[in-house]
Amino acid sequence: MTTIYLVRHAHSTYSTDERNRPLSTQGKQDAEALVSVFQNIAVDHVYTSLYKRARETVQPLAANRGLAVKEQPNFAERVLAPGALADFQEAVRFVWEHPDENPYGGESNQVATERVVASTIELLRKHQDEVLVIGTHGNIMALLMQHFDAQYDYAFWQTLPMPAVYRLDFEGECYSGSRQVTR
């Protein structure tokens, strides 16, 4: 069995620079607290999206285990639009209700899902019977989880805290279940 722990990044300080937006003071404390969440869990590899807030969220755990943090670009958050949106929540709701459309100029749910699922399958093939931690983002995390289990939908995304940790288990490339990991 291969286990993937998806970790939604901790709270970040807002900036228009999506890629380099750092964790807030609270986010840094929450990232440090993740070390205790994984206290009794063996971890073989730590991956992260290219975004600073995702890396900063899993970095304390990786450092605690003496593991390198490897970048996995396809776990980056989906881009809804090339610029600012008048109503971000409405845009997210629309793309969830219309998975193959994005009138805002960014990725549709379908395209973003295909991207993250392909990378997940690649990692499952590369790391059979190992435990992976992946630092990622709320929307892309919910889309990946929905691909394997329809209960993870827009309403789920709306309630997803920062950080959030979910365990996904696989037999080979076949999904066998998931659960929330609590602190």
Protein Blocks (a to p, Z undefined) as FASTA:
>chain_A
ZZddddddddddddfblmloccdfklmmmmmmmmmmmmmpccfbdcddfbfklmmmmmmm
mmmnopacdddfklpccdfbfbdcfblmlmmmmmmmmmmbcfeopacfklmmmmmmmmmm
mmmmmmgoiacdddddfklmmmmmmmmomklcfklmmmmccddddddddehjacfbdcdd
dZZ
